[in-house]
Amino acid sequence: MIKEFVKAALAEDVGRGDLYALVEPSAPTKADIIAKCDGVFAGVRYIDVLANEENLEIIWGKKDGERFVKGDVIAIVKGNSHDVLKTERTLLDLALHASSIATLTRKYVDIIAPYGVKLLDTRKTRPLLRVFEKYATRCGGATNHRMGLDDSLMIKDTHLKTIENLSEYIEKAREVIPFTAKIEVEAETLEIAKMAFKAGVDIVMCDNMTPQEVQEVVAYRNEYYAHILLEASGNISLETIESYAKTGVDAISSGSLIHQANWIDLSMKIS
């Protein structure tokens, strides 16, 4: 899957061929990938595939998940000039996109680390980039939530509108979904959470609740259903995530890890 993705990304940029290569013969070339800001790096797994496909040698100065500061040499790229320059934009775009997500994700992780809460990503990803973007959140220290509808059964508010009896639905679901698949219900109020607990779910998501409301759900869970996991989600930002981490939930999910990541600055310089 990674190889096909990388080859398609390069093909998008190269088109019918790099016009630069028509003018002069190729020559041995070395280039540095340089950080122009601070951040957390991601992209090694994908760029290594690109390098292998295009006969480039990559000497890594940073690994996936490692922090860098402005001026650091992230990597040294060696190859012939045609191949190095043909892949420059694709290589940088892979690194920029993944590292930007990893950098923002690490900011969230650093805030909640003292509370022992897992940080989860969501399915709010760009179409056809889910695997790549979720890889980037892992590099930043997050844990992947489900990759798709087939990973686990999440019953959201929209699903609840179509279900007359949640307990009966979950009982039937246990008979048809894989034994290892978990069932999670999205609850916007304590009453819905209580209904989900009683129905025998594995996880309850406290969705769009205030930290105070989440604390009420946590207290109820701890007293009556200690085996059920709790997740907080819904418009959680860098400014608010600590207040949710303090509630006692097991995990916090946020789509902003991906859709609010601003691109960092990396560049390639021929040396």
N, C-alpha and C positions, 0 to 999 in steps of 0.2 A: 504493500500500500504506500509506504514512504517513497519507494523508487518511482512509482507511477505519478505521485503527486509532484515530486521534484522535477521529473522530466517534463510534465505538463507546464509547470511554472517557468522553466527555462524556455520551452517552446513558445510560450506566450510572448516572451521578450525578444527572442531571436527572430521569430517570424520565418521568412524565406532564407535568412542568412545575415550574418553581421557584415555590413558593408565595409567596415574598417579593415577586415581581413583580405579584401580584394586588392588593396593598394600596396602593402608592403609584406615581405616574407616574415614569418614568425621568428621570434628570438627568445632565448631563456629570460625569464622575468621573475622577480620576487616582489611581493606586495605585502604591506602591513595593514591589518584591520585595527584601527585605532579608536578608542573610546573618546568621545568629545563631551561626555558628561558622566555622572556616577550612575550605577545601576546594578542589576543582577542579570547574568548572561544566560541565554537559552538559545538553542539552535544546533548544537554539535551533532546530534543524531541525524538531522536532515542535511546539514552542510557536508558531513562526511560522505553521505550518499552522492550528493552533487559532485564532490571532489573525485570520487571513484569513477563516476560516469564520464567525467571530463578530463581525466588523467592529470589531476592536480594533487599536489602534496600540501597537506595542512599541518602546520606545527602549532598546536594549541597553547595559548598562554593562560586561558581560562576554560574551565569545564562548565557543563550545565549546572546551574544553581549557585555558581560562585559569584561573589560581589566583585565589581570593578570600579575604579575611579577614573576621573578624567585624565587622559594621557596614557592609560594602560594600553599595551599592545595585546589585543584579544587573541589574535592569530597571525601567523605568517603564511602566506600563500605562495607556493612555487609551481611554476609550469611554463609553458610557452606563452608568449604574449597574446596570441590569438585566443587561446582558451581562458587565460586569466581575465582578459578584458571582456570576453563574451559572457562570462558568468558573473562579472562584478555586480550588476544590479540584482540579479536573482539571489546571489549569496547574501548581499547586504539586506535585501528585503526579508529573507528568511530570518536573519539574525535580528533585525530591527523589530519585526512583528512579534517574534517569540520573546525577545528580551524585554520589550515594553510591557507585555503581559506579566512576565516573571517579576519584573521590577515593582509593578504596582501590587502584585500578589504578596510579595515579601513584606511590603509595608503593612498590609492587613495582618499577616502572620506574626510580625513583630509585636503588634499591639495586643493580640489575644494570647500569645504564648504563655504569659504568667498564669493564665486561668485554665490551662489544660484542655482547651476547646479545639476541636478540629475545624479547619476552614475548608469549605466545599465550594466547587464551582457549580455552574448550572448548564442547562441546555440552551442558554441564550448565546449562541455562537453564530458566526457568519456561515451561511450555507456552504457546505462542502469543506469547511475548515475546522470542523469540530475536533477531529483527532489531533490536528496540529495545535489548535488553541488550548485544548485540555492538556496536551503535553507541556505547553508553556506554563500553565498554572502549576503543574507538578514541579517544574523546575523552580518555581517561586516558593514552593513549600506547601501548597494546597493539596487536598485529597480530591480525587475526581468523584463527583456525584455520578449518577447513571449516564451512560453514553447515549442511550436511546430508549425507546419505549419497551424494548425487549429485555432490558436489564433487570428491572423490578417493576412492580405494579404501584404506581403513584396515583392516588385518587384525589384529583384537584377539585376545587369548588365547582368547576364546570361539570365534572363527572358526577359529583354529589347531586346535582340537579336532575340527573337521569336515574338515580338509584332510589328506590322506594324504601328498602330495608337494608341498611348497611351491614348488619350482622349476617343476614342471609347471603348477601352478595359476597362477603369475605369468606364465608363457609364454602360457597360454591367455587370461589377463586382458588382456594387451597387445593381443590380437587383437580384443577386443570393447569395451573401455572407450575413451573419447575419447582422441585422441592427446595432448592437453594435460593429461590427468588423471594425477596422481602416485599412486604406490603406497607406502603406509607400513605397516610391520609393528611391532606392539607386542612388545617383548622384555623378559622379566623376569630373564633371565640372560645372561651373556656367550655361552654356547653357542647360545642362541636367536638372539642378535644375529648371531653368525657365520653361522648358517644363513640368516638374512635377507640378509646381505651377499652371500653366495654365490648366492642366488636372484635377485639383481639388482633389489632394491628401490630406490626413490628416497630414502626416509627410514626410519630406524630410531628408534623411540621407546623410550628406556630407562625402563621403567615400574616404579615402586616399588623402584628400586634405591637403594642408599646412594651418597653422592658418591664414595666410594672405588671402588665397583663401576662407576659411570658412567665414572670416569677410566680404568678398564681397557678399556672399550668404546671410548672416545675414542682411546686409544693404538693399539688394534688397527685402528680405522677409519683413523687417520692413516697407518699403515704400509702397509695393503693396499687400502683403498677410499676414498681421499681425496675422491672425487667424491660420496659419499653423505652426506646431511645427517643430523645427530643431534639428537634432541629428548629432553629430560628431562621426566618427568611423574610424578604420583602423590604425593598428600599433601604437596605443596610449599607452605610457608607463608612469611610474612614473616620468620620466625626462621631458616628453613633455605635460602631461595632463593639467598643469596649463596654458600653452599658449593657449590651446583649450578652457579652461573654461573662459578665458578672452574675447573670441570672441563674446559672447552673445547668444550662442546656449542654447537650453532648456535642453539638456541631452547629455551625453557622454557615449558611450558603449565601452567595452573592453573585449576581450576574455582572456586577460592575468590575469584577476582576478582569473581565475581557472587554466589555463594551465601553468602559471608561478609561482604558489604558491609552495614555498619550505616548506617541512615538518618542523614543530616546534618540540619541545622535551618535551614530557610528560612521566611519568613513574608511575608504581604502586609499592608500597612498603607495605608489610605486617607489621602491627603495633601491 
